[in-house]
Amino acid sequence: MAFVQTPPRLLNQFDDDALLQEYLARTVPADNRAEWTEELRHLGEIAADDLFNAQQQDRSREPILTSWSPWGSRIDEIELTPVWKRAHQLSAEHGLVATGYEGRYGSMDRPLQFVKNYLVQASLDFYSCPLAMTDGAARTILSSNHARVIERAVPRLTTRTPQQMWTSGQWMTERSGGSDVGRSETEARPIEGDEFALYGTKWFTSAAASEVAITLARPTGNPEGGQGLALFYVETRTDDGRLNGIRIDRLKEKLGTRKVPTAELTLDGCRAIALCGTTHGTRHVVPMLSITRTWNAVAAAWGARRGLALARDYAKKRVAFGTDLGHKPLHVDTLALIAAETEAIFHLAFRAVELLGRVESGEAGPQEQALLRVLTPIAKLTTGKQAVAVASETLEAFGGAGYVEDTGLPVLLRDAQVLPIWEGTTNVLSLDMLRALRDQACGVALASEIRRAASEAKDPRLDGCVDQIARAVENAQTWSLSAAVTPDAAEAGARRYALTLGRTLQLAYLCQHAQWCLDNERGPRAIAAARRFASHGIDLIDPKVDGQDSAALAFGAVQ
């Protein structure tokens, strides 16, 4: 009988995740863990079984835009995929946004919320996209102190009742630019009080089927640039169900996240409410970006974890050259590479989550507030780049099967590619980090954080890792002082500087966690993760990189 390969399968994604179990034991009070375990185990089970199977069966379906009714009326209706419809109900019932706002556990609200999402989102076809923007919208609206909008929108954005739950889009990108939102061309014409009518085109609007959106527009007569923009709250449909001065021109055909209905929109009299006055809109959008960038980092963690779980199971089932791959030293070495990077992603992402929870709950002091400001862009950019590399290695671990669409594996790489792009590219986030570090408090907080985490590593087997952290920090400080003399040099090296700080933080957190595991008899895996990650290198700063060489090479000009 012809051979048929057994496909990889998932175990309960809560019980099977040793790192998550350790993290919860290290950071969460025992009473909270006992209270959370049943729900977390349930999410881990459905993510591995019911939802994972539904996701595989739903692999080829994508959102469908119907622009016209059979009788010629413009309707612009988007039909979502079956998994997305289930995801909406599950998200409400398990509080995948609401948990962060209910105040039941103080600073632990955010870790619980993101652990839930970490467990289940890899089986929900990137439904995390509207949830991240819903979370960001809720925080932005609360920060605006706009009582009327808070009263109407926040209860719907943070409810646990599926029939009442709203999700939010985020309409920032226009044809004139993505990250450079100061070039936005959408005009806001005043109607009365804080109500405006918006006119313009939004070129890339994710979660276009959401009930509300947060967007930027320029009130009539305002100056050019970000200072002249205002931040607006939009409800996408009127009370009678019609689109609110919005035309959906088309859905985007993207490399990945293809289940996310991303659209080009024309705004033609779209009624909106100015949330924070009529200027400085880019400043007022910061609370949203802090949230969505944290979601981005945790998405890197759950994506990498999903690939690793599948690759580990496959290695036990795939026989080649006389034995299964799990007994092939080279394949074991490859899985170790993937695992070390995956654990590093987890620690950096969840440290950002912890700080977010402490700041929002009022439990953070000034140093932790400054640390969150600089750590958020570092976490987003570092984990985003790692997610793509990890996904690529994961596909390769399956050989040809990793390149075949109906195995469901290639989507891991396609979806990962959005993470270094969405909510600011690596370059944009690197510059954001430099701006944060101009505040001396942020630099002091970051240096203190690295020292604190690394200092907890006492086992001699971690000495090499701690030494490597110290050398990387010293090199980064030396570079920053020399680069500050030349603004162009600082900008050119910002990416290498940011990634060095990100990977240094990750190694410090890996060492901290490894020491805790050793002290609590949790086995050798965590110390192996720290040592292996250190072997991959953390210092990407190279003082020999020459700006003139870069200019000559970048465009390959013919002399």
Secondary structure, DSSP 4 states (H G I P E B T S, - for coil): ----PPPP-PPPTTTT-HHHHHHHHHHS-HHHHHHHHHHHHHHHHHHHTHHHHHHHHTTT---EEEEE-TTS-EEEEEEPPHHHHHHHHHHHHTTTTGGGTS-SSGGGHHHHHHHHHHHHGGGTTTTHHHHHHHHHHHHHHHHHT-HHHHHHHHHHHT-S-TTT---EEEEEEBTTBSS-GGG---EEEEEETTEEEEEEEEEEEESTT-SEEEEEEEETTPPSSGGG-EEEEEESB-TTS-BSSEEEEEE---SS-TTS--EEEEEEEEEEEESS-SS-HHHHTHHHHHHHHHHHHHHHHHHHHHHHHHHHHHHHH-EETTEEGGG-HHHHHHHHHHHHHHHHHHHHHHHHHHHHHHHHTT---HHHHHHHHHHHHHHHHHHHHHHHHHHHHHHHTTGGGGG-GGGT-HHHHHHHTTTTTTTS-HHHHHHHHHHHHTSHHHHHHHHHHHHHHHHT--SGGGHHHHHHHHHHHHHHHHHHHHHTT-HHHHHHTHHHHHHHHHHHHHHHHHHHHHHHHHHTT--SHHHHHHHHHHHH------TT--HHHHHHHHS----
